[in-house]
Amino acid sequence: MDEPWTGVILTGEDRLLAVLRSTYPGWEITYRPEPKEDGKLRLAWQAARCTRPSPLQHKFGIRCLVYRSTGEALGIALDRMVQIAHDIH
């Protein structure tokens, strides 16, 4: 039997990242909350599509890269792209 993790504390962002990754396996999703070199804050939640969208998918709004300031906003954007892909097939 596997032993439960001990001494590991997951933040809300860690849990949300795990949920987004399991929900959208066709995307490489990262969370990078640190500021950029110029001191400005970056859009911390990023997703890169594993395959390029077709020209038709791109025309209707599917992108290779998606950046958002919150994990929830990223999930909404990715869900919309999944719906677009479903609708145009």
C-alpha positions as CSV (number, residue, x, y, z in Angstrom):
1,M,0.0,0.0,0.0
2,D,1.2,3.5,-0.9
3,E,2.1,5.7,2.0
4,P,0.4,9.1,2.1
5,W,2.6,12.1,1.6
6,T,3.8,13.5,4.8
7,G,5.2,17.0,5.4
8,V,4.0,18.1,1.9
9,I,1.8,21.3,1.9
10,L,0.0,22.1,-1.3
11,T,-1.1,25.6,-1.9
12,G,-4.4,26.5,-3.6
13,E,-2.4,27.3,-6.7
14,D,-0.7,23.8,-6.6
15,R,-4.1,22.1,-6.4
16,L,-5.6,24.3,-9.2
17,L,-2.6,23.6,-11.4
18,A,-3.0,19.8,-10.9
19,V,-6.7,20.1,-11.8
20,L,-6.1,22.2,-14.9
21,R,-3.4,19.8,-16.1
22,S,-5.6,16.8,-15.6
23,T,-8.6,18.5,-17.2
24,Y,-6.7,19.8,-20.2
25,P,-4.1,17.1,-21.1
26,G,-3.6,18.6,-24.6
27,W,-2.0,21.7,-23.0
28,E,1.3,22.2,-21.1
29,I,0.1,24.4,-18.2
30,T,2.5,26.3,-15.9
31,Y,2.2,28.7,-13.0
32,R,5.0,31.3,-12.6
33,P,4.1,33.9,-10.0
34,E,7.5,35.7,-9.9
35,P,7.9,39.1,-11.4
36,K,9.7,39.6,-14.7
37,E,13.3,41.1,-14.8
38,D,11.9,44.6,-15.2
39,G,9.9,44.3,-12.0
40,K,6.5,44.2,-13.6
41,L,4.3,41.3,-12.8
42,R,3.8,38.7,-15.4
43,L,0.6,36.9,-16.4
44,A,1.4,34.0,-14.1
45,W,-0.8,31.3,-15.6
46,Q,0.3,30.0,-19.0
47,A,-0.8,27.2,-21.3
48,A,0.9,26.0,-24.5
49,R,-1.1,23.8,-26.8
50,C,0.7,20.5,-27.5
51,T,-0.4,20.6,-31.2
52,R,-0.8,23.5,-33.5
53,P,-4.4,24.5,-34.2
54,S,-5.5,24.1,-37.8
55,P,-6.1,27.3,-39.8
56,L,-9.9,26.8,-39.3
57,Q,-9.4,26.4,-35.5
58,H,-7.2,29.5,-35.4
59,K,-9.7,31.5,-37.3
60,F,-12.4,30.6,-34.7
61,G,-10.1,31.5,-31.7
62,I,-8.0,28.6,-30.8
63,R,-4.5,29.8,-29.9
64,C,-1.1,28.0,-29.3
65,L,-0.4,30.1,-26.2
66,V,-2.7,31.4,-23.6
67,Y,-1.8,33.7,-20.7
68,R,-4.0,34.8,-17.8
69,S,-3.6,36.4,-14.4
70,T,-5.5,33.7,-12.5
71,G,-5.9,30.0,-12.8
72,E,-9.6,30.3,-12.9
73,A,-9.4,32.7,-15.9
74,L,-7.0,30.3,-17.6
75,G,-9.5,27.4,-17.1
76,I,-12.3,29.5,-18.6
77,A,-10.2,30.4,-21.6
78,L,-9.1,26.7,-22.2
79,D,-12.7,25.5,-21.7
80,R,-13.8,27.9,-24.4
81,M,-11.2,26.6,-26.8
82,V,-12.2,23.1,-26.2
83,Q,-15.8,24.1,-27.0
84,I,-14.7,25.8,-30.2
85,A,-12.8,22.7,-31.3
86,H,-15.8,20.5,-30.5
87,D,-18.2,22.8,-32.4
88,I,-16.1,23.0,-35.6
89,H,-15.4,19.3,-36.0
